[in-house]
Each structure stands twice: as C-alpha cells, then as structure tokens.
C-alpha cells in the first residue's frame, strides 16, 4: 500500500509540512509506505509548503502590516517568478490582539509589490487567503502610489482601510507597474461582495460593519472602473471568480494591476508535481483545521479530493481539526474523515496524534 499525505495547514496550530510529516512518520510505524506532499492554495502556509518541497531560495523584506506595525515578509524565488504570501503581510496571525477589521489596511502589499518590481525580473505571484483585511485593495492602491480623493477633492490619508471605502470618489495616478505581469492565486472562487458577506464574521466584523463594507465595496468597484476607463481599460466585473479572495484583494489586483486571478490549489499542486506522486498511490489523505462547505469551493481539501479521484485513487481520507456544517458525500467529499475534536486528549497536539493513530490503525488493517 502506498499513501500520499497532502494536507493544508492547520491554521496557527500546524503548518502543512509539519502535519504531513507527522502523519507519514506515524504510518511508517505500521509498515505503511507513505510520502508527504503538503499542499496549499495561495493562503496561509503556501510559502512554507513551496519551500519544503522545491529547491528554491527566499529573500525577505520589511513592509507595513495590517495594523501599521512593520512585518518581515519572505519572498520565495520560484523558477517562474517571485511568490508573495498575502497572509504573511496582512494575516490575522500577525495581530497582537483581535480588533476592528475595518480599520486594517492592505497598504503593505502595495509597498511590497513596488519593491519586488524594482528588484526582481519575471512575474509576481501573489497568494491570496488568510488576510485580516476587508478593504478590497484600497490600501494596496495607496501603497502602489495611487492617490485617493474624497467627494470634496481632498486627499484621503494613508493607510486607507475598509472604513474609507465609501469616502473614495476618485483615483489619481498612472497605471502601476505597467511592465510587470502579476498572477494571483486565490484560495476561494467568491465574487467581491462575498468577501464581506461570507468571511466578514470570521474576521471579527459585526453585522453592521459587514453591511457598511458591502456598500463601500460597491462604491469602490465603481470608482476603480471609472479610473480604468479613463486610462483606456475595460471595466472589471466585481462578480469575477476569485475577486472576493483575501478581503477583496482578488478584485483589487485584477482591477489595479490587470492581474490574472487563478485558483491557487491547482497551481501549487502542479508546482509540487502532486499528480505524479498520486499516480503510484493507493490512498490519499488530505486535511485542514476546519472542514466545511467552503472547503470544496477552491480550497485545498476540495481540490485534493478531486485530483485523487481523477487519478483513480482507491481511497481518499481526511484528518481535520473539526467538522463544521454538512460535508458533501463521496465522491465530492472524502470517503472518511477523522476529526481531532473527537479524539481524547487535553491539547491539540495530543488529539492530533490520537487521530493519526486512528488512521494508521484503519489503514494497517486494510493491508
């Protein structure tokens, strides 16, 4: 029996490479041939998943974090360009404490894109997901050097956040980075307004704030498209797939930089050569911190299951922290799920190990 272990990260608990390696070591204690192939979708942990499996280097740069405090960001030097993980610039894990997400800004991403364009050749690949921001890229626009004006023609101060979306009436400035190809790897396929509707609550926004952000994103998309038309560019639909990724940064990158917005999980899977690894496997195990309906809308677990099915894998399982909401049955969903929350133990690591033991016992009996 050959098992390929290809999970996403378990949020702030375990990186994808650490989760995969622990699973492989446990399976090998039962004499099972197992290989780690940690996956990602452009969201949190993508840089680490790439560095753990590809022979590539990394640099670092300091930019402004979501709350205005400087953060150090790794730049992964891929053969086809430089990869930037938005979660390492604007992620919720960077915040000292939970606060008002409408006050957080994507300004630092614009800063970093400008720096990379001056220092590196080749495309910029931006991984979208795990952001604390909800600003649709309004802060990023300022970081790229664009000026935002209110209805009175007054300059909106930097860094702008979601609270400023309804204030913006005009953008001034030329098209940023006109010679640079930008590709965004989105972890969800949601349109722009879903960035607030579907993900605002988990970022800490109140129902009133979510409603205000939706109104602001509608105005922001109109202002951005007016600016595009002034520069001879076609307007960008806020309904574009992936526009809602990372608090609306999918829309911001597409509209401000003409970025290609692509599903992240398939792109990462191709880079780490996951289809080849699965070609000789009998079982594939994926996983993540919380599995829910959104796991099958562009995220790692959904793509991993679909890829395994396409490769003719006999059995597809998942180890997760917890199950939330009804999960699609097989073949769209896994054949089985082992949830750490159902395991004995006083802490997450103990329950994770217990879940791995449960899986290794299950597969050991099938040999």
N, C-alpha and C positions, 0 to 999 in steps of 0.2 A: 504494500500500500504506500502510495506517495501522497503527502499532504502539503499543500501550499497555504501558508498563513498570510493573509493580506488585509489587515485591519486599517482603519483610520486611527487617529489619535483619540485618547480617552480624555478629552478636554485638558484641564490642568493636572490631571492625575498621572497619565502615562502617555508618552509620545508613541506614535505608530511603530517606530523601530523597536522601542523597548517592549511594547506589548507583543509584537510579533516574535521577538527573540525569546521572551519568557515562555510563550506558547510552544515554540519549537523545542526548547530545552525540556519542557515537561513531556511532550510527545515522544521525544527520543528516549526518555527513561523507560518507555514501554516498548522500545524497539521499533518505533514507527519512523519511517523516513520522512522527514519534514524539512521544508525550506521556508525561510522568512522572505516575504516580498511586501513590506509595508507600503500602503497606498495613501494617497491624499487627493484632494480635489481643488487645490488652489487656496483653501482656507488654512486655518491654524495647523502648523506642523508640516506644511508642504516642503519648506526649505530643508528641514531635518530629514524628511523622507528621501528627498533627492540626494542630499549629501551622503546618506548612509548607503546608497546603492550605486551611485555614479562616481566615476573617477574625475571629479571636478573640484575646483578651488572656490574660495569665498573671500571677499573683502568685507569691510564694514564702513558704515558712515553714520554720523550723528545727525538727527533731524528732530523736529518738533513733534512730540507725542500728542495724543488726542486731547489731553488736558493742559497742554502748553509746556509740560516738562520734557526735557530732551531725552531721547531714547537712542540706543545703538542698534542699527539695523544691519543684518547680514545681506550681502549681495552675492548670490550664487552664480558663478560664471559657467553657464552651460555652453555646449558647442554651438548652439544656435542663438545665443543671446544672453542677457543678464536677467536672472529671475529675482523679483522683489515680492516678498510676502506681506500683504497688507496687514495681516494680524500682528506682525512684528513692529508695525508703525502705529497702528490705530486700535489694537486689540483690547478687549476687556481685561485681559490678564495684566495689562500694563498699568492699570489704575490702582492707586493705593487703596481706594475705597469706592464703593458704589455711589454714584451721584446722578445728576440730571443729564441724561444722554443728549438732550437737545442743546447743551452747552459745549459739547465736544466737537472738535473740528478735524477735517481731513487735510488741513494745511500742510502737514509734514509729508504727505505723499506727493504733493506738487513740488515741494522742495527737493525731495529725493529724485523724482523724475528729471528735474532740471539738472541736478548734479550728474546723474548717470549719462544723460545725453552729451555732456561735455567730456566725460572721462572714458567712455566705452564706445566701441563700434558694435553694430549689429542691433537686432530688435530688442526691445524691452518687453519682458513678460511679467505681468502683474497678477499675482494670485489674489483672488477676491474671496473673502469669507472671514468670519470671526472678528469683524470690526465692532467697536463700541459706538461708532458714529452713525448718524441718521441724516446726514446733510446733503446727500445727492451729489457730492463733489463740489459744493460751493466753496469750502475751504481750500480744496485742492486747486481750484481755479485761481485763487489768490496766490497760492504757493507757486503756481506756474507763471506768475507775473501779470495776470489779468486784473483789471480794476473793476470793482462792482459799485454801482451808483444807485442811490435810492430815488424816490419819485421827485425829490427836490434837486436832484443832481449832485447831492452830497456823497462823498466817498464813504463807503462802509469800511470800518476799521478791521484790521486783521488780528487774529484769525477768525473768520466768519464761521458760524455753526448753523445748525438747523433752525435756531431761533431767528436767523436773519433771512430765511428763505422768502418770507412774504415781503421783506423790505426791498429786495432787489428788483429794479426796474430796467436796468441797462448794464451791459457789459462793454467795457472799452479795452482795446488791445488787439494785437495781431494774433493769428493762429499760433499757438505754442508748438514748439518742436516740430516744425513742418517737414523736416527731412527724416524724422525718426519713425520707424514702424513700431507700433505698440500693440501688443496682444494681451488680452485679459482672460485669465482662466477663472470662470465663475463656478461657485460651488452650488448655486441654485439656478433654476431657469425662470425665476419670477420676474414679472414686469416691475417697473419703477415703484408704483404706489404700494405694491405688496411689501416693499422694504419696510414700510411703517405698519401696514395692516397685519402682516403675518409675523414680523420679527421685532416690532417695537416693544411689546410687553416683556419679552425675554431680555431686552436691553435695559429694562427698568423704566420705560416710559409709561405714563398714566394714560387712560383713555382720552382725556382732553388733549394731552400733548400729542398723541397719535393723530387725532383729528386735525390739530394745527399743523403738524408736519405734512400730512396728506395735502392740505390746502397749499402749504408752502412749496411742496414738490411740484404740484400742478403749475404754480406760477413760475417756478424756477425753470421747468422744462420749456415753457413758452418764451422766457427771456433768453435762454440759451439758443433756442431755434431762431429767434429774431436775429441774434448775433451771427449765427451760421449763414442765414440768408444774406445778411449784409456783406459777408465775405464770399458770396457766390457758392455756398454749400447747400445741399439739400437738408431739409429738417430731419431730425431723428425722432422716431416714434418712442414715447415712453413705454409702449407695450412690447418693445423688443425683448426677446428672451434673454435673461441674464441682466437686464437693466437694473433690477432690484437687488443684485448681489452687493454685499458689504455696505448696507445702508444707502443704496442708490449709486454707489461708485461705478457700477457697470454702465449706468446711463452717463455719468459724468465723463468717464474715459472715452466712451463711444462718441459723445457729442462734442467734447472739447478737443480730443486728440485723434478722432476718427479711428479709435482702437477697434480691432476685431475682438468681439466678445465670444469666447468659445467655452464649451463645457470643460471644466478642469479635470475631472476624474479620468475621462478617456485620454486626455493629453498626457497626464502623469503615467497612466498605465502603459502607454506606448513608449514613453521615455525609459521606463524601468524594464521594458520587454516582458511585461506580465503575460501576454498571450503565449509566448514561447514557454514560459515557466509552467503555465497551466496545461500545455499540450501533453505533458507526460504525467499529469496528476490524476489521482482518483477522487480526491476530496479537496475542496477549497473551504477555508474558514476565514470569514471576514469579521468585522465588528466595529464598535464605536461606543462612546459613553452613553448616549441615549438614542435608542432606535424608535422612530415614529414614522408617521406617514411621509414627512418631508425627506426621510432617508432614501426614498425612491423617486425623488424629483431632482436628479442631478448630482446627488451626493455619492460618497464613496461606496456605501453598502449596496445601494441600488445598482450602481454600475458594476461592482464586483460580482454580484449575483448574476446579472445579465451576461457578463463576459464569460463567467464559468458555464452558464447554460449553453452559450454559443459554442464553447469549446467541448461540449459533451461530457462535462464533469458529472460523475455518478451521484455525488452527494455534496451539498452546499450547506454549511452551517454558519452560525454567528455567535460570538461571545460579546455581550453588551453589559454596560453598567446597569441599565434598566430599560424596561419596555414602556413606552408611553403611546397611548392611542392604539386602535386596531392596526395590525400589520397585514399587508397583502399576503395571502397564502402562496405557497409554491405553485407554479414556478417563478412568479414575480418575486416573491419573498423567499427566504431561506427554507430549507427542509426542516431545520430545527434551530432553536435559539436557546442559549444558556445565559441567564441573567445573573449578574453578580449580586444584585439586591436579594435574590432568593437563596443565596448561599450563607452558611454560618460564618461568623467572624465579627470582630468588633471594629475593624477598619477596612478600608477599600482594598488594600493590598492582600490582606488575609482572604477576603471574599473573592478577589480575582484569582488567587492561587487555587482556592476551592473550586471555582468554576473551571479552571484549566484541568484540574484533576478529574472532574466530572466528564469533561470532553475526552481526555486521554483514555479514561476507562471505557467510555462508549466506543471509541474507535478501536481500542485494543480488543474488545470483544468481537468486533466485526472482521478482524484479520483472519 
